Amino acid sequence: MGRRFGTDGIRGVVGSDITAALALDLGRAVAHRFGEPGSSVLIGRDTRRSGEMLSAALSAGITTTGVDAVDLGVVTTPCLVHASGEEGLPAIMVSASHNAAPDNGLKVVIDGRKAVAAEEDTLEELLDDPSAIGHRPNAELGRVRSDRGAAASYQRHLADIAGDAFEGLRLAIDCANGSASQVAPELFRALGAEVTVLFDAPDGTNINRGCGSTHPERLAETVSAAGLDLGLAFDGDADRLIAVDERGGLVDGDAVMGICALARLADGTLRNNLLVVTVMSNGGLDRAVRAAGGRMVRTPVGDRHVFEAMERDDAVLGGEQSGHIIFRDRATTGDGLVTGIELVRALRSSGRPLSELAGRIPRLPQVVINSVVSRRDEWQADPELSTAIERATTELGDRGRILVRPSGTEPKIRIMVEGDEAAEIERIARELATLAAARLN
């Protein structure tokens, strides 16, 4: 069978890609590989209706191995990761993050960090051959129990990071009808903020629907209309954050990282003066960080690649344009609530409005064209296309860059051109897309 794990666990449509049988087998595999009889595996979920069914299946699979299943209920993914690290236990999060409600996913966490590729490989082998895992008799089965204490411990952790930064702040938050609904309103009010809450009424089917980090329009309207200081939009499992400024302007992950990187450069807490981002982050972020005395390293797309580079180069800040941002001195995974706290800390220490801070992170014009091709994986081997890319790269020089990559899910080549002149990058992108279609079909 093909590989199940993608860039962030196993994800797909419930009932076809994601089933109770898959969850049961994964629960058995995780408990067998990373637990032992008498130990426990933690389970958390977001607010999708399918979460209860999949959590029950995971519990059934875990307990067949003699390991206990501990159900934390509805929690954010970062909360589950925090609990895993505190207790030194493996964990499984049932969530499809920013995807719509018909999807769900299974994310494996080992001792406070997301499973790495080698660990996922061992789980793939066990999923391919479930018979490799034995069954326990009745007296040796694990037990299922609930534990709702993880959320309180996680909130204390967040409060310690925040300090008094939220005191007197006028804030709007969009909980995406997801896991943040359980923690964000209470947390920010307890920290002293005046909080307007949007989309905090999950019904199992409305997670991420027209709201959250992928749809912050209503949040922007609310902030600007009420004259609030800023708005924070989370996704379904609250591992991402997109902000809006006091005027209702969008502040994406690049801008948030830039603001926090400049603040940390100024106070000496950006370790090795390094920011880690993916190839998709805008070149304007690079320019702003370098102008302030920092440096930037790019990785392939995916938070796993970002975190691996952060560990390798001892960086404390990195992330993606989507708002999945890691503060490695605070957490081992992207955490929308931590990101919101760090952004507010930078805002309050500067004494400036968020629009002004975001304005210090320029955005270069960028064009992305998806060229439909039948041989997407052969683009690097085509001499004419390679020569054209090299020629265009030379033409742009240090005024821009070109990124070409095949789609992982569609018969397309994605061609991104970025630079100072909009007309120039538009021309280059269209020329390369036309050539790719001619050469790779």
C-alpha angles and dihedrals in degrees: 000000000000122000113285101192116082131178092302110024125287114325138171148103116326112245096026111037097014114043139161089249091056091048092049091050092046091050090053092047095049093046092046095047102036105020137055133208109291094022126100143238118208122224128197133171143188124233102280115126090235091059095083092050093048093045090053091050091049090050091051092051094046095050094051087071095054092258122123121242114219112198112206092182121215108359137145118263091245089053091055091047090050091050091048091053094045094050098033091233135134115249142189124212119205104210143112091206110212095001122111123270098265088066128070137172146200119228119187120214124191120197095331102321135080114267114268124228095266091053091048089050091059090049091050089055092052091047089053091050110027090168088076087075116074128219125241125224120245097270092053100046120119122246132238118228138164126235120183095174097092093078093056092051090048092050090052088053091052093046090053090054094046099050109172096329093114097049108128094356118145105218141169122204132193110207095188089228084279142106094309088069087074097055118010103071094047093043098051093044090050088052091059103262127136100235131200108194126207130185099006098136106092116187099176094262106053102064110136091355106147091331145070129054093328094051110031095153096108091047091052091051092049095050096047095042094050096039093238125168096244145320132238123206121194130190128236097286095026098240091121134058133195117179135202124209128231090274093052093257118151116252106192130192094277092054093045091050091047093051092048093043092052091047091050093045088054095051096037098246099113096100113228086357086270134146119186118207138157128258089263096065114110119260090233088071090055091051094049094049094046092047088056092052099264133114135222133218121197126212135182116280115285135074090246090064090047093052093046090053091047091054093045095049097032095242123160100198130052143126152124137294088245090071098259096136130170124208098190094194087058106033143356095234140038108288121186093198094050089047091051091050093049091048092051091048089055091046095050095044091052095049087216131117117259092245090061093048092048090049089064089066105072121209117218118213109266133190124194120188124183109212114200109229136163096216103045095157094056099064096104091051094054107097097201094051092044091051091049091051091049091048093049091047090054090048092055094044112169090340093082149336143239126223121189121181136155119245113253094216109025137050092256143112114220113215117191121184122183130182150122098278117061095200093050096050091045090055094047093047093050093047092051093044091051092049092047091053091050096046102038102046 
